[in-house]
């Protein structure tokens, strides 16, 4: 680990020198690239420098103990040694996590797709509840939420809702939400007071840049038609709705929420690009099945990941056996405890894998 840290420190210094070179300063694109790499390394280098300082302080304290100090000084020095040793151990654990392989998508914005599953109208209402939950979580973090596409029901639920969340690190915190979310509650439409079980499927896709997924216009069939459902005066009066079919993959995306055909087309292409990137990444992950199975996040969208039990005020995440009795707060967007535990669980699994590779 320390050899790797030393190499990163040397790289950090080289990047710092490059940022001062006239040729680099004159090239904005190269400057941005180097500056980003430098900024990405900064947290681990700062932590490593702090580790080196603590290590030096510990060595000094140990040497002073060997110089036959007074009884009072011995007590103080022993306390200092214990404190420094504890800080070093904590910092070493943090550095190990910092050195774990990063998901290249972690800093990206996300496109979230929620679809009602089994349960009819109740499943559609639950899909709307999940949409509100993620929207409130995003807003609490200062992220922007943009509706991309929706198919609503008469009672205010969603058969399908697709939206984009824009914010630094959005994917790193929401990537664990992909899968089947199950709800157990008494629906408003239930007269007998019986608890129903229904479900909705969530897919969290990293936003794909155009350079990451090139789409040949010749591979697209674009159909326009009149919008239907909620949407204002333009509904059923103009051909603003757009359906894009990607012929090689068979993927179909429709957008009709905007009054402008051009805006609907732009949104549909964003969704298509994200789905194509996800498809490519799913294929890559299939090649690493054994490693993937040991991780918290599963690419299998049919996997039941979480249950929301309203009568018991309980939320259970089945992947990490975590149960919280604060359902109302969680449905209100307070997801931090759930997400933090999922992140820590994945980090622990990665550390195990890393230790196994070393041994």
Buried (B, 14 or more C-beta within 10 A) or exposed (E): EEEEBEEBBEBBEEBEEBBEEEEBEEEEEBBEEBBEBBEEBEEBBEBBEBBBEBBEBBEEBBEBBEEEEEEEEEEEBEEBBEBBBEBBEEBBEBBBBBBEEEBEBBBBBBBBBBBBBEBBBBBBBBBBBBBEBBBBBBBEBEBEBEBBBBBBBEEEBBBBBBBBBBBEEBBBBBBBBBBBBBBBBBBEEEEEEEEBBBBBBBBBBBBBEEEBBEBEEEEBEEEBEEBEBEBEEBBEEBEBBBBBBBEEEEBBBBBBBBBEBEBBBBBBBBBBBBBBBBBEBEEEBEEEEEEBEEBBBBBEBEEEBBBBBBEEBBBBBBBBEBEBEEBEEBBBBBBEBBBEBBBEBBBEBBBEBBEEEEE
